[in-house]
Amino acid sequence: MRQFKILLVPLALFAVVFALDKVFLLPIVRENFVSWKKIEPPFYEARRDLYDLYKRSYQADKARGKKIGAIFGTSRSAEFNTDGIDQILHDSRTYNFGAPFACPSFFYYWYSQMKADGILPDYVILETDPLLFNERAIDYSLSYSYDSSFVIKHLELGRARGGDPWSARPGFSFDEGETFFLKRLFALYRYPPDLGVYKDNNQDLPLPLPDGTIRIWKGKEFRAELLKWMGSINELKLGGIPNMLSIQLPPEKLKGDAANMAAIHLTGYSPSRTQIAFYRLLTKSLAEKKIQTIVYWPVVSDAFQEKIDDARLPDFVQRARVEQEIKKVDPAGTIQLIYPAELKCRTFVDSVHLSGSCFPELEKILIEKGLPAQKRK
């Protein structure tokens, strides 16, 4: 009996620790101990709300004769918005599922939800370039996206190493699956608290509202306002963030930012078999379902393009190879890869993000080149 009680001690300790860990999921704890500057969790959570809106509105949109679109991208696609697109592609509603540093497995996750629910879009804008195929591109999605059934369904326990990533069809690696489930089980792993941020979250700071005005906020108050704003852009702008500001970072600052972005995205670059696999799944299904798709290869600053060229990334992730692989799964030409070289507006918020003022011209180029004339009025 005594030995049995001794065995219960570690189980009891685990239960206590597990229960205490869940305290860090409470909103009041997160708002004080997770930095207000960490905007990724609410962005990813807002995409769940956006999907609920997409699902609720789909049949009514169809009944009104609306063409329904979905945008899958990163923050570089954030300014694509339904109002701007509707000015070109009339009678349309376009939902923007982009999120910071998102990746193809994140795109496929939401696409697979649409497919399972029988509510596929009429057209898709799919952001694509080497940054999305990087091993690190999955970090935020593993923390804040997917569900257990999706990860289990696509888990590859015995994936082969090496070789051409486009030649195999693995899903999530064991390490990626393990990380996902640990983050779901343990709040401290998913939202690691930093006692130092408590002061920052409760300090008065001059911070901007989305309309550009400045107000004194506590960090956590600003974050709460940001969450309300995200809810409003889901309802009013279907997830897009229209922004007509024309911000041009000075050349020297662009160079410095390009060096910083290269250190984050290009140093030690390794193509992800996981992301390439999900990209293939996505493009193959888009072709099979005959969903007109614009593959948007983002325009970046000259300073960052130089860093990409200098990095000599593998052929696996270059534009020519991606286009070749798309043509293999889509010989009918339903999917069009477009790099908008003719874009005249070249102002940049930073070395990888176009200013919002460039998006009306960009939307016009992509839609007129990527969608057939019969789909436009």
N, C-alpha and C positions, 0 to 999 in steps of 0.2 A: 504493500500500500504506500509506503514511504517513497519507494522508487517511482511509483506512478505519480505521486505529488511532485517529485523533482522534475519529472518530464513535463508537467503542466506549467512549470515556472517560465520556461522560454516561450511557450505558447501564450501565456498570459501577458508577458512583457511585449510580445509582438502585437497582441491585440491592443494594448494600451498605446504603444507607439503608433500603430495604424490609425487609431481613433484620434490621437493628438495631431497626426499628420493632416487629417481632414479639416482641422481648424483653419489651415492655411488656404482652404477653398472659400471660406466665408468672405463675402464682399468687404466687410469692414476691415478684415485683416489684409486682404489683397490691396485695398486702396491705400493702406498705410505702409506696407512693407514691400510692395512691388513698385518699382520706379514708374512715376507718371510718364516718363519719357518712353517707356516700352509700349509702343502702340500696336505691335504685331498681334497680341492676343485678341484685343477687341476687333481688329480688322478681320481676323479669321472667324471670330464668333459672328460678326455681322454678315458673313457670307451664308451662314445657316439661316439667318432671318431672311436674307434675300432669296434663298431657295424656297422658303415657305411662301413668300410673296409670288415668286414665279409659278409655283405649283397652284396656288389659289387663283391666280389671274389667267392661267393658260387658256382654259376653255372659253372664257369670256372674250379674251383677246382674239382668239380664233373666230369666234362667232361674229365679231365686228370686222372680220377680214384683215386683221393685222398680221403682218409678217413678224415673226418672233426671232430675235437673235440672241446669241450668247457670246460674251467676250471672255476668253481665258488668257490671262497674262499676269504680269508682275505689276509693281508700282509704275513701270514705264508705260503701261496701258491704262492707268487710272483715269486719265482725262477723256478717254473715249466715253461718250455719254449718249443716252437715247435721244435727247433733243437735237443734238448736232447731227446725228446719223439720220434722224427722221427728216431733216431738211433736204437730204440727198436721196435717201431711200424712203419714199413717202409711205404713210400708213404702216409704220414699223414701230416695234418696241424692242429695245436692245438692253439686255441685262448684263451688267459688268461684274463678273465673278473674279476679277483680278485681286491680288493680295500681295503684300510686300514679300519679295524674294520667294515667290511661288514656283512651282515646278510641274512637269508633265503628269506626275502621279496625282497631284492635287487637281489638275485639270480633268484627268480621266475619272477621278472620284466623283466630281459633280456631274460630268457627262454620263457616267454609269447610273447615277441616281435618276437623271432625266430619262434615260433609256428604260430603266426598270419601271418607272412610273408611266411610261408611254406618252411622254410630253417632250419630245425632242424638238430642238429649235429648227427654224427654216434655214438659218445661216449662222456661221461661226467666224469670229475673228480670233486667230490663234497666234499669240506671240511666240516667236521661236528665235533663239540664237545660242551660241555656246554657253552663256551664263546659266541657262536653264538645264544644261546637260552636265553641269558640274556635280561632283559627289556631294558638295556642301549644300546644294540647292534644296535638299530635302529637310534641312534642319527645322525650319519653322513649321512645316507641314506635319512632321512627326510629333511636334509638341501640341499643335492646336487644331489639327484637322483629322480626317478619316474617322472610321468607326471600326470596332473589333472585327466584325464579319468581313469587311472589305480587306483588311490586312491579312486575316487568316486565309481568305480565298486566294490571295495573290502572293502568299509566302512561299519562297523557294528555299528549302532547308539545305539542299545539296548542290548549290550552283557551282558551275565550273568557273575557274579563274582564267584570265587572259583571253586572247583571241579578239575578234572583231565584235564589238557590242551589238552591231546591227544584225549579226548572224544568229543570235540566240534570243530566246524569249523568256528570260527570267523575270520574276516579280521582285518583291522585297527580299533583301538578304536577311539571313538570320539575325545579324547585328541590328539591322533597321527594325525588324519585328520586335526584338528584345527591347530596344529603346522605346518604341511606341508603347508597349504594354507596361513598362516600368513607369513611364510618364503618366499613364492612365491610373496606375495603382497608387502612386505616391505623389502627392501634391507638391512636396518639397523638391522633388526632382523636376516637376513640370514648371513650377513657379518658385525657383530658389529665392528665398527672402534675403534681403541685405539690410541689416540693422542700420547701416549708414544712410539708407534712402528715406528713413522715417522723417528725418529733419528736412530733407529736400522736398518730400511730398507735402510737408506742412509749412513750408516757407513761402512768404509772399514774393511773387515774381511778376515782372511785367511781361505778359504773354499775349499773343495775338488771337483774336477770334477768327473764325473762317472768313468773315467779311473784310478782314484786314485791319480792323480797329484794335487798339491795344488796351488792355485792362489789367489791373493788379489781381492776380489769382494766387491761391495756394495751388501747388502742383496737383494735388489730388482733386481739387475743384475743377481745374482745367481739364483733367482727364475725364471727369464726369460730364463736362460740357461736350467734350469730344465724342463721348459715347452717345449722347443725345443727338449730336449732329450726324453721326453715322446712321442712326436710325432714320433720320429725316432724309438723308440722301438715298437710302434704300427706297423709301416711299415715293419721293419726288423725282429722283434721277435714276432709279433702278440700279443703284450701286456705282454709277459713274460720278466723277468729281469734276464737273465743268469748272474751268479756271482760265480766264482770259488774260491773266497777267503775262507780260512779256519781260522775263527776267533773263538777263545775259550776264553770266559770271565773267569777270575780267579774265583775259588770257592767262595771266600768271596763276590766278586761283584755279582756273580750269586745269592747268598742268599739275598743280598740287593735288587737286581732287582726283585727277586721273591716276596719279601715282598711288593714292590711297585706295581707290577702287580696284586697281590692278593687284595691290597687295591682298585685298580681300577675295577677289574673284578669280585671279589668274595665277598667282603664285602657288606652285604645287598643284596646278590644275590636273584633275583626273576625270576622264569621262565616266559617267555613271551608267552602268548597265541597267540599273533600275529605271532611271529616267528615260533612257532610250527605249526600253521595253514598253513602258507605258505610252510613250509618244507613238510607237508603232501601233499599239492597240487602239489608240485614239484615232489616228489618221486612217487606219484600216476600217474602223467602224463608220467614220464620217463618209468615207468613199462608198462603203456598202449601202449605207442609208441614203446616199445621194444628197447629202447635206452640203450646200455650197459653202466652201470654206476659203477664207483669206488667211494665208499664213503670212503674218507681218514680221519681217526681219527689222528690228528697231534701228533707227538712226541714232548714232552716238556722236559725241564731239570728236573732232579731229585728234585731240589730245589722247582720248581713250582709244580711238581706233588705232593709233600708233602703238599703244601698249598691247592691243590684241595682236597686231601684226608681229611685234617683237616677240611675243610669247610663243609663236609658232605652235599653235594648238594642233592636236591630232586631226588628221583628215576626217575622222569619224564625225566631227562636230562642225565642219566647215559647211558653208552655204551650198556649195556644189554637191556635196555628198548628201546633205539633207534633202535637197531637191530631187536627187537621183532616187533616194529611198521612197520619197512621196510618190514619184511616178511609177514605182514598182507596185505599190498598193492601190494606185489610182490612175490606171491607164486612160480612163475616160476624161480626165482633166477637171474633175469636180473640185479639186483642191489646187489653189494657185498660190505659189510662193511669190511674195512681192517685197522687193527692197525699193523703197520710194526714193531713188537717187535724184529724181527731178524736184524733190521738195525744196522750195525756195526759202521757207522759214527755217532758220538755223540758229535759234537762240536757245540757250541751255541753262536750266536751273543749277545743274551740276554736270559733271562730265558724262553721265549716262542717261540723264533725264531731259527730254525736250521741254521747253516752256509750254504752258497751257495754251498760249496764243497761237502755237503752231498746229494745234489739233484740228481746227476746221479745215485747213488746207490738206492735212494728212488724211482725215476721214474721206474727203472728196476723192483724193488720189486712190486710196485703197478700194473704196466702194465702186468707183467707175471702172477700175481695172480688174477688180476681183469678182464682181458679180455680173452675170450676163444681163444684157439690155432688157430682156423680157421681165426681169425681176424689178426693174426700176420704172418709174413713171416719168 
